[in-house]
Amino acid sequence: MDNTKKALIYGSFGVGIALLLRGHRTAAMTLGGVALATLATEYPQQFENLWRDTPEFIEKSSRIVNSVIELVDRLSEQGKRLTA
């Protein structure tokens, strides 16, 4: 990857994070999109693989979140029983 692309990617991410921390969400997302688009032009096959596998990642993440919610609910119920 050439240095100008690296500078564009790092600069976009860096400034985007700074803008996000300052509350400028729209500008931050725009710069994040610029950085991701630049990365996609450099590594198209990896992004295609990621795009193809995204539904599987979402499904696994959803299962993990649901398991954590169930665990927290059970712990909360146990805590209520102990304090009652």
N, C-alpha and C positions, 0 to 999 in steps of 0.2 A: 504494500500500500504506500502510495506516495505521501510525502510530508504535508502537502496542502490538504489532502483528504483527512489525514490524522488531525491536523489543526482544526479543520471544520467540524469534525466529529467531537473532539474534546471540548472545543470552544462552545459548540451548541449545547452539549450536555452541561457544561459548567455554568454558562450564563442561564440556561434553562432552570437549573437547580436554584441558582441565586434568585431568579425571578419568582419561582415557586415559593421560596421561603419568604419573599417580600409580599406575597399575595397576588401576584400577577399570573393567575392560572392560565389564561388563554395564551399569552405570549410564551409561557414556559412550555405548554403543550406543543405549540408551533415549532419552537426550537428543538424539542425532543423529536418531533416528526422529521425535521430536517436531518438530524443526526441519524435517525433510523433509516431514512431514505438513502443517505450516503453510504451507510453500512450495507444496505441491501444491494446497492450497485456494485459494491466490492465483493460481496459473498452471496450471490443469488441462489446457489444451490442450498446453502445452509438455511436461508430464509424460506425457501420453498419447503424444505423438510419441516421447519418449525411451523409453518402455516398448515401443513398437512397433519401434523401431530397435535395441534392445539386443542381439538375437541377431546382427545384422550387426556391431556393435561388438565383441562377444566373438569372432566369427570372425576379424575383422581383427587383433585383439590376439593371438589364438592364433597366427596366421601369423607375426606379428612376433616373438613370443617364440620360436617354433620356429626361425626364421631366425637369431636371436641365439645360440641354443644350438648350432646347427650351426657358426656362425662361431667360437664359443669352442672347440668341439671341434677344429676344423681348426687354429686357432692353437695350441692345446695340443699337438696332434700335431706341428706344425712345430717348436715349442719343444723337444719331446723329441728330434726328429731332429737339431737343431742342437747340443744338449748331449751327444749320444751319440757 
